[in-house]
Amino acid sequence: MNPYQRWNALPDTQLTVDVVHQSLGSIQDDLWAAAACADRVLDDFSVQQALLNVGLERTHPAAERCRIVMISPTPAELASSSGSEPSLAALLSHFASAPIDYQLCKLRLVLLNRLERLNTYADLEKAVSGNDEDVEHEESDEWEDDPWADGETDGASDAPKFKAMHVSQLPISLSRFILTDLVVSACELASQECLEAVQILFQHYHNDLWKYRFAVLYNIPEHIHPSLFRDILPSFDYSLNRETLVGPQQVANRETLVDPIIDSAVAEFSSTRGGPSVACHSDIIYECHPDCLSAEGLSSWYKDRVDKILSATGMVDIALATIQHGASQGIPLLDELGEELSLLSRLVYDAPQDHALMDDWTLDRWYSMVHLKLFVHILLILPQSHFRATYHVLLCHISSYWSPARRASKPTLPAAQRLLRNDEDIVRLALACLYGSNSLDEWSTMSRIFECLPAWDISREGDNDEDAAETTIMSLGAFVKPTTAHLHSTASELLLFFQPLSLKALSRALDILDVHLESGEIFSRWSVSAPLRWFLQSNADISEQRAWANRMARRAGSSNDLLDTEEDWEWLLDDMLKLTGKGDSGIRGAFGLLSRDEVKGIFFGGLLSTGNICITCSREFYDNATSGNYKIGDMKLAYDCLDVPRSSERLTSEKQFIEATSRISSFNVQSRPGIPISPIEIRLTKDRLSLISRVLSSNIDAYKHTKVILELAHKLGFSDDPVAEIKVLAMLADTALQAEDFDRAYENSERMVEAVTNLRSSNLLGMEDARVLEGTEVCWIACFQLGRQPEFNDLSKKLWLLGRALELCPSDKIHDVLVVWRRLETEDINAREERLTRQREGKPLAASSLKAFDSSISQNVASSLKARLQDFHMPSPPLLSTPDAAALASRTFRSVAANFPFSVGHRGRSQLSDTGEDVSRRSGSQRRGENEDVSVQASRVLSKGIGWLIGADDE
């Protein structure tokens, strides 16, 4: 193997520094060796560096030859320079005469570019490893307990220090970094929070990246503090009133290796020859800003960055820090926004509040909440003497403003720092707010409010205050009960009821509130939520409590809150019984006026109303029933069980299935000879359409009752299945065809075609839907079978059937249907011509022709029946393939064929592969001489076939 083949056979994983030098050192062709070095890009730093160094060594002689040409251009080259630099013209002329040197210089530029990328990647890895050494595992400091700090200690030493996310290794491999466009690499590093690496890229490739600076900044995650990437944030130049233009930094290692004239000559020569560029390109188009932004443009960018931070993260502190950085750079129009963000920041961080207010903060939402901004000023700016004025604000806007005031007034805070310093006032305010609220789903919030209320250790020796509290609750319940003159009591009105209560009475009221909150959470769990004032209204109203218990038991079993397991129902019963008892404080629950037995009765009434138990009992009776008649025995019990709960789709479906079972049993369907089919066999039948087939095969006249059979199919669970209806109609048509009742067969075929047409027109999935194709196939085969029957004498109907078959059949079956169509069309034309001829001549139809026609039928009835029975199936396999139907057809043919004491001819019913021969043509050699004997024996065979149809199989 020569050195070239050996190099090509080496995989990248086996390359080492020694292998690179040994393998490429034995190759004499500099161009081939340099191309081999440029062809491979590896993730191993040392091997990739060795490749680049070898490639540069092999291209160095060509670069030296080019420098010699540049130093001493020929007179002709000087004359052809035409104003351009003579050395450039000399190089272009040299490249034209020495294309190998051009290719070597082009490869050298590629290798130099990769070498620069390699060195940059080394700096990036060094920065990452340096961060790894500086990582300190320290726990974050807790926030100070004093939310009212005046900020006197906000010095530089106490300012929070932000650190970028620690990255153990670069998210970009060496090979990807070398081959990928610089802008793409910078954006990817920014999105992975490798901010020091991004700054290094801006230092090394400032000219390439500066115009895409905003694209890189856009990829920095919004939660990153701006101090971590302030070096690449845009700054402001006062003197020019525009963005500061940062000058490029020199990269020494590339300037010493690259000759700009050779670089320009390679680029110009490549453009004239149409060769590929040596630069990396990306399919991603980034927003480019080659010019400096104006003051207004910078202000707009910072505002957009703040909107993006708030909408993506809701971190007001990061948004505020971003605006502060921009303002520190002298960017105008940011001061007002900074004030708004500072106020919003104090609301979010300095004033404790409910979590609902902390979610999804945006500037638009903040600007729209004028009252909230005023409230924050009240909480954080006005002196302590004005805090009493917040009562009205809190009572009017409890859902939005209570939480900050409540947390700012917690009893655990020092008195000097509390918004509302009187514990009794806090309790009165909380009771008024909670009982005046209409909320049905904020139980966790109300519970947190309750948990922050003071807890007094008060002796319960006297009962006067407790009686006063309960009397107040009862009076309050009567007050909050809606009337025509007073529909709803506000929190301010309710506060009047709690003002006279003493400390003991307020403590008792808190115990009552605790029980009501627990009851409200139970109600909410079972989707029967009630406002907190309902517990006041129903405190002495047994009818209201009973009505709500019924609602709870029946609502929990509804379709919206379906309980699937026994544990769920036991949980509901436990909660309902819990509401009838008393708490540790001796206060009755929401159903305190109801007895446990009454609540159990209500619960079991709700349980029965769901129908689950009734359906289970019904199925148990059904499976153990010996008779399918639902008027007697276990089947009647199964049917009656379904009348206990209120009607539903599921119960209706169960009742219809029982009715269908009774109907099937009335048709004397048998599972084995002499043994009627049992209900459990019907339920376990996987293909319930096969039950329709067994009904039709067990009763000679069943096919005549189309409406009854279709209703039976609907009750078996196919009421909304048009394809199943098409199959049932096909079974009816096929059964009528076997009985030579062509009129009913045609009627069922018409209904079947209409059903298929409706299915194809209403189907949203298109004609290629599997269900549509299945129904279409059943229909066209049934039409084709009836349309090709020789005994069916109505040519117009047969032609209509074959026309429908042509319309619905697949393309590969059109020829087979056309064969039969052409034959019938010829017969129709001949019959019309004969009829017109005799009408013109005034002659009636010849008696000999009629006699010959009748004779033909009588002579061939035996062979016709035998051929029919050979092809007979109930239902036909293309329509419904079931083992039961196939077994019945096989047994029937053996039974009937055994009664033929003579040899009969084969009529040869046409199949899909008919060749167009006239099946009505019969050979004289197929007939016997004794026509009378044949007719008698054919009649006997026909009787045997009819006997099978009515169920007399084997004697």
Secondary structure as UniProt FT lines:
FT   HELIX           3..9
FT   HELIX           12..14
FT   HELIX           17..25
FT   HELIX           30..39
FT   HELIX           45..71
FT   HELIX           75..80
FT   TURN            81..83
FT   HELIX           86..97
FT   HELIX           99..134
FT   TURN            147..148
FT   TURN            152..153
FT   TURN            156..158
FT   HELIX           174..179
FT   HELIX           182..191
FT   TURN            192..193
FT   HELIX           195..204
FT   HELIX           206..209
FT   HELIX           210..212
FT   HELIX           213..218
FT   TURN            222..223
FT   HELIX           226..232
FT   STRAND          236..237
FT   TURN            238..241
FT   STRAND          242..243
FT   HELIX           252..255
FT   TURN            256..257
FT   HELIX           260..273
FT   HELIX           295..312
FT   HELIX           316..328
FT   TURN            329..330
FT   HELIX           335..345
FT   HELIX           346..350
FT   HELIX           355..358
FT   HELIX           363..368
FT   HELIX           370..380
FT   HELIX           384..389
FT   HELIX           390..396
FT   HELIX           398..408
FT   TURN            411..412
FT   HELIX           415..417
FT   HELIX           423..435
FT   HELIX           443..451
FT   HELIX           464..480
FT   HELIX           491..498
FT   TURN            499..500
FT   HELIX           503..525
FT   TURN            526..527
FT   TURN            532..533
FT   HELIX           534..537
FT   TURN            538..540
FT   HELIX           542..555
FT   TURN            556..557
FT   HELIX           559..561
FT   HELIX           566..578
FT   TURN            579..580
FT   TURN            584..585
FT   TURN            590..593
FT   HELIX           596..609
FT   HELIX           612..624
FT   TURN            630..631
FT   HELIX           633..641
FT   TURN            642..643
FT   HELIX           649..666
FT   TURN            667..668
FT   STRAND          670..672
FT   TURN            673..674
FT   STRAND          675..676
FT   HELIX           679..684
FT   HELIX           689..698
FT   TURN            700..701
FT   HELIX           702..704
FT   HELIX           706..713
FT   HELIX           714..718
FT   TURN            719..720
FT   HELIX           722..738
FT   TURN            739..740
FT   HELIX           742..762
FT   TURN            767..768
FT   HELIX           770..787
FT   TURN            790..791
FT   HELIX           795..808
FT   HELIX           811..813
FT   HELIX           814..841
FT   HELIX           847..859
FT   HELIX           861..871
FT   TURN            877..879
FT   HELIX           883..897
FT   TURN            898..899
FT   TURN            912..913
FT   TURN            919..920
FT   HELIX           924..926
FT   HELIX           931..949
FT   TURN            950..951
//
